[in-house]
Amino acid sequence: MTSGFSSKRLQNIDAYLQRIVGIKQVAGVSASLIRHGEEAYCKSFGMQDIENHIPMNNDSLYRIFSMTKTFTVVAAMTLYEKGLFKLSDPISEFLPAFAAMQVVQHDERGVMMRPVPARTPITFEHLFTMTSGIPYPGPDSYSARIFAKEVKEIREVNKNDAIGTAEIVDAVAQVPLCFHPGEFWMYGFSHDVLGRIIEVISGRSLGAYMAEAIFEPLGLLDTDFFVEPEKRPRLAKAYTHTKTGLVEKQDLDPVPESAPLFESGGGGLISTLHDVGKYALMLLGGGALNGERILSRKTIDLIRCNHCIPSQQEARFGFPAMAGYGYGLGVRTLLDKTTAGLNGSLGEWAWDGMLGTWYCVDPEEDLVAVFLIQRYPGASEDL
């Protein structure tokens, strides 16, 4: 094989994927390996819809959730390459509502005392590197609860009608930050804000700009923020993994049939095994694939290098499964194989998604690997 893989040993992948389906770790799974430009492995096992007995296929549509973030980063960096912003620019130059941010101050017991003015403005780099202090809405902190309250109020005013990206991001600007920008790393809504800035700079919706800058040049025919009616039979269901088996996860927002008003730059894309593979090959190719250049090689290098400084940021960086990794512009990067406990390559990079979608770009091996499931919790780091 041109790829250099052993045909016999690739059968180990078959056995493993069939096993995790057979013991009901997942309903279905798709996986691919591309090395030296050759697709050495591309198979699917299990079911995309257990109840209706629809098997998982290589063209099944997956919600890729936070894998969307890397598409948003690439889209933003096409604008960076046009000289339309610098990483050090305050985002308030494009979103004035972020000009005077507040930070929640706590005492030594973690009790909120009062908001204080942010010491520094939020910059583009803070958004890219998740060091802005902007949380996700939810129960996890005072700021996150305020964010959830803001979103709830907007929906009540709009009588549950769909609300757009601009309205959501304007609400974020009213939320006090969890810390001063650049002080720590925290996974949050930063890339959704970045998606809104792409709209402001480009004058298009995020989906329209991504189509022009990424999807169409690369031939990603099944990647977007919605799934048309004729494609919906290919949409894989999401399942919750429980001790007693797999149960369809019912509380996800429905996948729209046309472009939604809110196109989440942090988690809204739907894609396929083949499209993710093509996209990853472009990244592996230093920003180009099949004669189409999306970004320069130097910009790809900037995206994948570690931007987390060895201080408090690094101490509070990432998730437990990301030991040994650094964080670039929206991507993980393997820095220490011993700490990670992995026999991968230094410099392996990319990102994953909430339902277990995962991919990696390995320049040392000239390799792309893709692993897609629709399970909550995702557990791609284990599976």
N, C-alpha and C positions, 0 to 999 in steps of 0.2 A: 504494500500500500504506500502511495506517495506520502500519506500522512505520517507514516512511521509507526502506526499502532499495530499490535498483534491482533489479527482477526479472531483468534481463539480467545484471547483475554478480553476482547470486547463483549464476549458472551457473558462475562461476569456482570456487566451492566444489566443485561436482560434479566438475569437471575435476581439481581438486587431489586430492580424496579418491580418485577413480578411479585417479589416477596412483600414489599411494603404495600402493594395493592391487596395481596392475598390475606395479610393479617389486619387489613382495614386501617392501616396508618393513613392512607389516602384513598380517595375514590378513584382517581386517575392521575396519570403523570405523563409528561412529554419531556424528552431530553435529546440534546444533540452535542456533538463534538466536531469541531472543524479545526484542522491543523494543516499548515502549509497550503492553505487554500482549498483543501479537499474535505468534503463532508464525510467523515469517517463513521459517524453514528447519527441516526435520526429516527427515533421510534417513540411510540405512545402505547401505554398500557392502561387497563381499567376502564372506567366509565366517566364521561363528562356529565351524565345525568343518570343516576342510579334508578330513580323512580320510573323513568320512561325507557330504560334499557338502551341508552344511546352511548356507544363506545367513545372513548377519547381518541381523537385523531390528530395527525400532525398539523392539520389546519384548524383545530379547535381554537376558539377565541378565549383568551384569559384576561381577567382584570389584573393588570400588573402593578397596581397601586404605587408604592414608593419607587419602583423602578422608573416611574415617570420623571422623577427628580433629575435623572441624568439627561433625559431628553430636554428638560427645561434648561439645564445648565448649558448644554450644547447650543440650544437656540439662542440663549443670552450671549454666549461667546461669539456667535456669528456677528452680533451687533458690536461687541467689544472689538472685534477685528476690523470693523468699519470706523473705529475711532469715536463711537457714539457715547462711550462712558469709559472711565477708568475704575479699577477695583477700589481705589481709595476715595472715589466720589461719594458724597452723602446721597442717600436715596431720596432725600427731601427735594433735591433738584428736579426730580421727576414726579414725586408724590409729596406735595407740600404739607399734607396732613401729618407727616412724620417729622416735621421740623422741630418740635419741642416735646420730645418724649420724656415720660416720667419713669422712674424705677422704684419698685417696691422695696422699702428698707425694713429689715427685720432685726429684732434683738437677738441676743445669744441663744435664746430658747427657740428661735424660729417664729416668734410671734410678730405679725406685721405691725409696724409702728406708724409709718407715714410714707407717702410717695415723695421722692426727691428728683430734681432735674437730672437727666442722664449726663454723665461727665463728657461723653463724646457722642456725636451723631452716629446713627446706623449707616454704615457704608455698604457698597455692593459686596465687598469681601465678607462682611459680617453675615449677609444673607447666604452667600454661596457656602460658607463654612459652618453654618448653624451656630454662630457665636453672637447673634443679634439680641438674644434675650426674649425673642417672641415665642410664646408657647403654642402648643395646640390647645383648642378649647377642651375643657373637661374638668375633672375634680382634683387634679394633682397639685394645684398651687392656687394662691389667691389670684394671680394674674390669669391663670387658665380658667378659673371660675368666672371672672369678670368677662373674659372673651366669650365663654359659653352664654352668659347672660346677654351680652350685646347681640349675638347671633339670634338668640331666641326672640329678643325684642324686635329685631328687623323682620323676622318671619311673621311675628304677630301683626306688625304694622302692614305687611304685605299680604296678610290673610293666607299665609302658607303658599302664596304664589312663588314661583321660582325667582331667586334673587341672583344678581350678576356678580362677576368677579370684583368690579369696582366697589359695589356696596359692601361686600365682605371685607375687602382690604381696607376700606375707610373705617370699618368697625375695628379692625386690628389696631389702627392708629390711635384709638381711644383707650386701648388696654395698656396699663402700666407694664413695663418690661420686668422680667424676672431677675435681671442683673444688668449691670452697665455693659454696653456693647463691647465685645472683645474680651470680656473678663472670663467667661466660661464657655463651654460647649454644651448645647442642649438641643435635642431633636424637637423641632417644632414647625411652625407655619411659614418659615422663612422663604422656602422655595415657591409657595403660593404667592407671596408678595412679589418675588422675583418674576413670576409669570405675569402678574399685573403690569410690572414695569416694562416687560417685553411688549405688551399691548400698547402702552403709552408711547414708547419709542418707535415702534413699527407702524402704529396707526391701524393695526389689524387685531382681530381676536387671537388669542394664544394658539388655538387650533389652526386657524388660517395661516399664521406665520410659521408654525411648525411644519405644516403641509408644504409650504413653499420652500422652506430652508432645509428640511430633513426628509419628510415622507416621500415626496414626489421625486427628488433627485435619486434617492436610494431604492425606489420602487417598493416602498412599504405599503402594500395595497390594503392591508387589514389592520392598520394602526391608526387610532383616532380616539376622541373623547366620547364617541357614541357608536352604536351598532345599528345599521340600517335593518329594516324588517326582513329583507331577503337573506341577511346573514345570521339572524338570531338563532336559527336551529343549530348553529355551530358554537353558541355561547355556553361555556362550561359553568355548571352550578358550583357554588361554594358550599363546603360542608364543615361543620364543627366536629372536631375529634373528641369523643368522650370515652369513658371507660367501657361503656356498653356498645360502642359502635359509632358510626358516622351519621350525623343528623344535619339536614339542610339548614344552612344559616340564613335566617329569614330577615334579619334586621339591617342588612346592607341597603344603602340607597339603590333604587333600581337603575339599571343601565339605560340611558336615554336612547331614543331612536333617531334623534337629530341633534345637531350641535346645541349643547346646553348653554344657558346664560353664564353659569359658573363653570369654567374649565380649570380644574385643579392642576396647577403646575407641580403640586406635591404628590398627587396620587390618582389622577383621573383617567389615565390612558388604558385602552384595551388593545391587546396585540396577540400575536401568534408565535409559535416556535420559529418559523422561518423568518418572520420580520425581525424578531429580537436577534436572531443569528446574523442577519444582514447588517443590522445597526451595530452590533458588536464587532463585526468584521471591519466596518468603517473606522471604529475606534482603534482596533488593532492595527489598521493600515495607516495610522498617523493622521486620521481625518479624511481619508479618501477611500473610495471603493468603486471599482469598475469605471475608472476615468472621471468619476464625479467627486470633486473635493468639497467637503462640508466645512472643515476647519484646517488650519495649518498644523504641521507636526509640532511646532513649538507651543501652540495653544493646547494641544492634547497633552503635552508634557506638563504644562502649567496646571491643567485640570487634575492630573493623576498624582502629582507630587504632594507630599505631606505638608499641610498648612497649619496643623495644630502645634503650637509652640510648646516646648517641654516645660510646662509650668502648671498652673491650676487648670488651664484648659485641658491638658492631656490627662491630668489626674481625674477629671470628671468626664472624660470622653467616652462616648460609645456605649455599647451594650456588652454584657458578659461574654457573648460569643465572639466579640471583636477584639479580644486580647491579642496583642501582637500586631494590630493594624493601626495605621494612622488615618487621617481624614484629609482629603483634598478638597476640590471644589465639587461637593456633592457626592463624592465617591470614597469608598474604603480603599486603602492601599496596604498590602502586606509588607511590614517592615522587619518583623522578627519571627522567624519560623519556630524557634524554640518556645517562645512565649505563647504563640498561637497553637502549638502542638500539631502543626500541619506539615505535610511533605510537599507543599506547593512551592511556587517560585516567588522569590522576593520581587516586589513590584507588581504582582497580580492585583488587579483592581476592577471595580464596577460597583454595583449595589444590588439590593433585593427589594421585595415587596411584602406587604402585610399577610397575604394569603400564601406565602411560600414560593413566590416566583423569585428566581435567582439567576444571575449570570456572572461570568468572569471573563476578563481579558488578560491573557498571559503573554506579554511580549517575549519573555525569555524562551518559551516553548513555541512561539508563533501559533498560539492556540486560543480558541474561543470555546467556552462550555456554557450550555443553557440548561436549566432545570426548572420546570414549571409545574406547579400544583395549585389547587384552589381549596385550601384547608385553613381553618382557624382553630387554634393558633397555627401560624404558618410553619414554624420549626424547620425552615430550610437549612439553618445552620446545623441541625442534627441529621436531617435526612439526606 
